[in-house]
């Protein structure tokens, strides 16, 4: 497991590094509220060439991102408000996970039994107001 301590200014570098380290395109982000999951996903989406700014899909559960060319870049799930794994299945989660598209998941512990084995687990922790620690 690799551990990285970083500040918000270092996010572009951290995003580059995570993309290099990730053996698959399915990334699961674990951490308490305010630990920087959405902020890190925004940096990843930008680094990967999204034509729009990433936002947390808290109310819609899933956001879709596209490259500036219009090509599909990836999906961003926020499972915080899910009441059951059945709700994720109703969204068509299995279809999303079978595509070869970047998939970023916040609160994946809510759907633990549905996660494929080849996910990249990223654990975020607050060090102080400016600093975060991640383990991949």
Backbone bond lengths (Angstrom), bond angles and torsions (degrees), N, CA, C in turn:
res aa  C-N    CA-C-N  psi(-1)  N-CA   C-N-CA  omega(-1)  CA-C   N-CA-C  phi
1 X - - - 1.458 - - 1.531 108.60 -
2 X 1.291 115.11 132.93 1.473 121.89 -179.05 1.528 108.53 -99.04
3 X 1.336 116.67 137.95 1.460 121.84 179.50 1.527 109.33 -118.85
4 X 1.331 116.36 132.92 1.461 121.71 -178.31 1.521 108.83 -133.30
5 X 1.322 116.73 127.88 1.468 122.22 174.93 1.526 106.26 -104.65
6 X 1.344 116.62 133.18 1.458 119.80 -174.98 1.525 111.68 -150.46
7 X 1.337 114.71 164.21 1.462 121.76 174.00 1.527 107.90 -112.96
8 X 1.316 116.54 170.05 1.463 120.45 -178.42 1.534 111.85 -59.86
9 X 1.334 117.21 -34.68 1.471 120.82 178.64 1.525 111.78 -61.65
10 X 1.319 116.64 -26.61 1.465 121.36 -177.08 1.533 112.80 -89.10
11 X 1.327 118.27 1.46 1.463 120.83 -175.60 1.532 114.74 -54.72
12 X 1.341 119.86 -42.84 1.470 117.56 178.48 1.537 112.70 -58.54
13 X 1.331 116.83 -40.95 1.470 120.82 178.07 1.520 110.61 -65.95
14 X 1.329 116.22 -42.18 1.463 121.30 -178.78 1.525 109.49 -63.93
15 X 1.325 116.98 -42.23 1.464 120.89 178.65 1.532 110.27 -60.67
16 X 1.323 117.22 -45.90 1.472 120.91 177.39 1.527 110.58 -56.94
17 X 1.310 114.94 -45.38 1.468 120.44 -176.76 1.531 111.38 -65.42
18 X 1.337 116.61 -42.37 1.460 119.53 179.28 1.522 111.76 -63.56
19 X 1.320 116.46 -40.34 1.464 120.36 178.47 1.532 109.92 -61.95
20 X 1.329 116.54 -39.54 1.470 121.21 176.76 1.522 111.80 -65.33
21 X 1.336 116.56 -42.19 1.464 121.46 -175.03 1.524 113.52 -76.61
22 X 1.315 117.98 -24.84 1.468 121.66 -173.41 1.530 111.63 -72.69
23 X 1.334 117.18 117.47 1.459 119.65 178.01 1.541 112.73 -77.95
24 X 1.336 117.20 -14.70 1.469 121.41 176.77 1.527 108.67 -135.73
25 X 1.321 115.78 173.00 1.464 121.16 -178.64 1.526 112.75 -97.18
26 X 1.329 117.48 8.12 1.467 120.62 179.34 1.527 107.78 -105.95
27 X 1.345 115.35 107.58 1.454 121.63 -176.26 1.519 110.25 -112.48
28 X 1.329 115.64 127.62 1.463 122.86 179.37 1.526 108.73 -108.80
29 X 1.324 115.82 127.13 1.462 121.48 -176.57 1.524 110.27 -109.67
30 X 1.334 115.46 119.04 1.455 122.68 -179.73 1.522 108.58 -111.47
31 X 1.309 116.59 142.02 1.454 120.59 176.89 1.509 110.39 159.66
32 X 1.303 115.12 156.60 1.461 119.50 -179.49 1.525 110.87 -67.47
33 X 1.314 115.69 165.93 1.464 121.81 176.71 1.531 107.81 -56.54
34 X 1.330 116.70 132.04 1.459 120.66 179.05 1.516 115.28 85.96
35 X 1.328 116.98 7.20 1.471 119.17 -178.25 1.528 112.97 -83.36
36 X 1.338 117.34 -7.31 1.460 119.78 175.40 1.515 115.42 104.58
37 X 1.318 117.55 17.00 1.472 120.07 -178.97 1.528 111.12 -60.72
38 X 1.328 117.26 -53.27 1.468 120.92 -178.35 1.522 110.96 -64.13
39 X 1.318 117.35 -40.72 1.467 121.54 179.83 1.526 110.73 -60.63
40 X 1.316 116.71 -42.69 1.464 120.65 178.87 1.532 110.39 -67.56
41 X 1.319 117.78 -40.39 1.462 120.80 178.45 1.534 110.06 -63.84
42 X 1.328 117.37 -39.36 1.473 120.94 176.19 1.530 110.22 -57.34
43 X 1.327 116.44 -43.85 1.470 120.69 179.93 1.528 110.74 -65.57
44 X 1.317 117.72 -39.79 1.466 121.30 178.64 1.527 111.18 -63.95
45 X 1.335 115.84 -46.15 1.464 121.06 -178.94 1.532 110.16 -61.80
46 X 1.334 116.17 -41.34 1.467 120.20 178.39 1.531 110.41 -64.69
47 X 1.321 116.86 -45.58 1.461 121.86 -179.74 1.532 111.59 -61.10
48 X 1.331 116.20 -35.53 1.461 120.89 -179.40 1.529 112.78 -78.06
49 X 1.337 117.00 -3.32 1.461 120.00 173.25 1.507 116.63 97.65
50 X 1.321 116.89 26.37 1.468 119.39 179.35 1.519 110.84 -64.44
51 X 1.299 115.13 145.38 1.452 120.96 178.06 1.506 112.63 -88.82
52 X 1.339 116.56 -1.08 1.461 120.18 178.76 1.527 109.59 -136.61
53 X 1.316 115.97 167.64 1.460 121.55 179.73 1.520 108.56 -84.50
54 X 1.310 116.49 134.73 1.459 121.44 179.37 1.525 110.43 -76.00
55 X 1.315 115.18 142.17 1.463 122.30 175.74 1.517 108.36 -134.17
56 X 1.315 116.15 154.51 1.454 119.78 177.32 1.522 109.52 -69.12
57 X 1.326 117.25 133.01 1.462 120.62 179.29 1.523 112.23 -87.98
58 X 1.325 117.90 34.17 1.453 122.24 -173.52 1.518 113.36 -46.88
59 X 1.312 118.51 -43.60 1.460 119.30 -176.39 1.518 112.63 -89.29
60 X 1.310 118.23 -26.47 1.453 121.21 -179.34 1.513 113.35 -99.08
61 X 1.304 118.95 -3.92 1.459 127.38 -178.35 1.532 112.97 71.72
62 X 1.337 118.73 -43.71 1.471 119.28 -178.14 1.536 110.65 -135.05
63 X 1.323 114.95 138.05 1.469 122.04 171.67 1.519 107.30 -116.00
64 X 1.303 115.21 149.25 1.452 122.15 177.46 1.529 106.91 -113.23
65 X 1.327 117.21 134.70 1.455 121.18 178.59 1.518 110.28 -117.75
66 X 1.336 114.95 145.77 1.461 121.83 -179.51 1.520 109.99 -124.81
67 X 1.320 115.13 151.50 1.458 120.45 173.59 1.525 107.89 -71.12
68 X 1.307 116.78 166.72 1.465 121.50 178.91 1.526 111.03 -57.87
69 X 1.332 116.16 -25.66 1.473 121.58 179.54 1.525 112.39 -78.13
70 X 1.341 116.57 -9.29 1.458 120.82 -177.89 1.520 113.09 98.30
71 X 1.328 117.12 -13.36 1.464 122.01 179.42 1.537 110.10 -66.36
72 X 1.329 116.98 140.90 1.466 121.83 179.77 1.530 110.21 -62.96
73 X 1.319 116.93 127.57 1.463 122.77 179.95 1.522 111.11 -99.22
74 X 1.332 116.98 -46.97 1.451 118.27 -177.17 1.511 114.04 177.91
75 X 1.334 112.80 -179.30 1.463 122.02 -179.25 1.523 109.42 -121.87
76 X 1.316 115.16 146.68 1.469 122.27 179.14 1.531 107.20 -127.98
77 X 1.317 116.15 112.87 1.458 122.24 179.80 1.518 110.33 -103.41
78 X 1.315 116.82 142.32 1.461 122.74 170.90 1.527 105.93 -127.79
79 X 1.325 115.73 105.34 1.464 121.22 -175.49 1.528 113.75 -91.07
80 X 1.311 117.41 9.44 1.463 121.50 -175.34 1.532 112.80 -52.60
81 X 1.312 117.96 -42.61 1.461 121.94 -175.17 1.529 114.72 -88.99
82 X 1.334 117.34 2.31 1.467 119.24 178.84 1.519 110.64 -68.13
83 X 1.310 115.76 141.39 1.465 120.92 176.45 1.519 111.96 -97.66
84 X 1.337 116.43 -21.08 1.462 119.60 179.95 1.523 109.67 -157.34
85 X 1.332 114.97 161.93 1.461 120.19 176.62 1.523 110.50 -65.57
86 X 1.327 116.85 -27.75 1.468 120.85 179.51 1.527 110.77 -58.86
87 X 1.330 117.09 -34.78 1.469 120.21 178.16 1.531 110.88 -62.80
88 X 1.325 117.07 -37.34 1.466 120.83 178.23 1.528 110.13 -67.38
89 X 1.312 116.91 -38.93 1.466 120.27 177.34 1.523 110.36 -65.26
90 X 1.332 116.35 -38.20 1.470 120.78 178.82 1.532 111.41 -63.29
91 X 1.322 117.10 -28.11 1.472 121.86 177.01 1.521 112.52 -72.79
92 X 1.334 115.47 -15.23 1.459 119.86 -175.27 1.517 111.97 89.07
93 X 1.320 116.83 28.61 1.471 121.32 -176.71 1.530 112.70 -51.13
94 X 1.325 116.70 -41.80 1.469 119.23 -177.58 1.525 111.57 -58.58
95 X 1.329 116.94 -39.06 1.468 120.34 178.74 1.526 110.97 -65.48
96 X 1.332 116.27 -42.63 1.466 120.22 178.17 1.528 110.50 -59.27
97 X 1.329 116.13 -43.67 1.461 120.52 -175.34 1.521 113.00 -71.91
98 X 1.320 117.89 -19.89 1.458 120.68 179.77 1.527 112.92 -86.19
99 X 1.333 116.20 -9.91 1.463 118.85 178.42 1.524 108.76 -81.15
100 X 1.305 116.92 154.50 1.469 120.63 179.61 1.532 108.35 -94.45
101 X 1.319 114.90 57.91 1.462 123.24 -175.65 1.529 107.33 -123.08
102 X 1.325 117.42 148.78 1.460 120.51 175.87 1.522 108.60 -58.31
103 X 1.321 116.12 131.99 1.459 121.96 179.93 1.522 108.13 -131.64
104 X 1.324 115.66 119.50 1.466 122.84 -178.61 1.527 107.36 -111.79
105 X 1.333 116.80 126.44 1.460 120.10 -176.84 1.525 111.57 -125.27
106 X 1.329 115.10 122.09 1.463 121.37 171.97 1.523 108.09 -96.12
107 X 1.315 116.47 143.62 1.464 124.00 -179.74 1.538 110.96 59.09
108 X 1.342 117.93 46.25 1.464 119.94 -179.56 1.533 113.28 -66.68
109 X 1.326 116.60 -17.71 1.464 119.20 178.54 1.535 111.68 -61.29
110 X 1.333 116.91 -20.32 1.467 121.79 178.53 1.534 111.78 -71.38
111 X 1.344 116.74 -18.18 1.467 120.79 -179.02 1.530 110.46 -128.84
112 X 1.314 116.36 33.34 1.471 122.95 -171.39 1.529 113.86 -48.47
113 X 1.320 118.79 -44.33 1.472 119.59 -175.80 1.528 112.82 -74.82
114 X 1.339 117.89 -10.81 1.465 121.48 -179.92 1.526 113.32 -95.19
115 X 1.329 116.68 -9.43 1.469 120.46 -175.74 1.524 111.39 -73.63
116 X 1.332 116.41 136.38 1.470 118.61 174.86 1.531 110.08 -67.33
117 X 1.314 115.82 159.72 1.466 120.15 -178.32 1.520 112.76 -68.42
118 X 1.319 117.48 -26.34 1.468 120.23 -172.79 1.531 113.60 -93.53
119 X 1.317 118.00 31.75 1.466 119.84 177.29 1.522 109.78 -79.39
120 X 1.317 115.29 156.29 1.463 121.90 173.19 1.525 105.93 -101.17
121 X 1.316 116.53 117.98 1.464 121.09 -179.31 1.514 110.07 -93.32
122 X 1.335 115.29 126.20 1.457 121.89 -179.42 1.523 107.62 -122.43
123 X 1.318 115.96 117.99 1.462 121.89 -178.12 1.519 108.83 -104.72
124 X 1.336 116.11 124.46 1.459 121.62 -178.43 1.518 110.26 -109.47
125 X 1.316 114.67 143.42 1.457 121.15 -178.72 1.525 109.09 -141.29
126 X 1.327 116.32 140.07 1.460 121.82 176.98 1.525 108.33 -80.72
127 X 1.339 115.93 125.07 1.459 120.72 174.27 1.533 108.13 -93.32
128 X 1.341 115.64 -50.43 1.469 122.32 172.74 1.531 107.62 -156.89
129 X 1.323 118.70 -171.25 1.469 121.58 -176.05 1.519 113.78 -56.19
130 X 1.312 117.16 -31.34 1.459 121.90 -175.42 1.528 114.82 -105.75
131 X 1.313 116.56 -14.02 1.456 120.71 -168.34 1.533 111.80 -122.03
132 X 1.330 114.52 139.86 1.455 121.64 176.80 1.520 108.58 -127.89
133 X 1.326 114.30 157.25 1.459 120.15 175.05 1.528 106.77 -124.00
134 X 1.329 115.76 134.96 1.450 118.62 175.22 1.506 109.69 -124.31
135 X 1.308 114.33 149.14 1.462 121.96 174.21 1.522 106.06 -124.68
136 X 1.310 115.13 132.13 1.463 119.56 179.93 1.522 108.64 -121.86
